[in-house]
């Protein structure tokens, strides 16, 4: 089966989008006090690390971040290939923190619902915000991102892939059409 592929964002465009998202996070939260980032594997964790690096460069302070495995909270395990469990790495309590969940692509909203369920089992954040590199629409749940790198309207048959290099740095966002 033949696919056509379109480059949506290159490395420089991704960096610009992440820089803009970083500034928006800082503006909305009035700085870094009580702010933590949580990345969702397999890509949101790498993007969270990038956002932390950018925010640290802007503000001159290191903000806490971690990785939140949501595998056991998914409601679509019977419909998808089972992924191996990953380690949740939460070097802080989410209690009374402003938590920014980070994912690479927002589609149906089911991944984010699972992430919120997992997070609530770990503590009670002051609030939960959502940052995504790509929002492709097609929500099945009432979930809306607070920070978006790029809106990319797609059909249900199309796929969006974020590619990472060996150092886990994003270098391309591609749209694959059947």
Secondary structure, DSSP 8 states (H G I E B T S, - for coil): ---EEEEEEEHHHHHHHHHHHHHHHHHHHTSSTTEEEEE-TTTHHHHHHHHHHHHHHHHSS---EEE---GGG-S-TTTS--------B--S--TT-EEEEEEEEESSSHHHHHHHHHHHHH---SEEEEEEEEE----SSS---SEEEEE----TT-EEEEEE-TTS-EEEEEEEE-
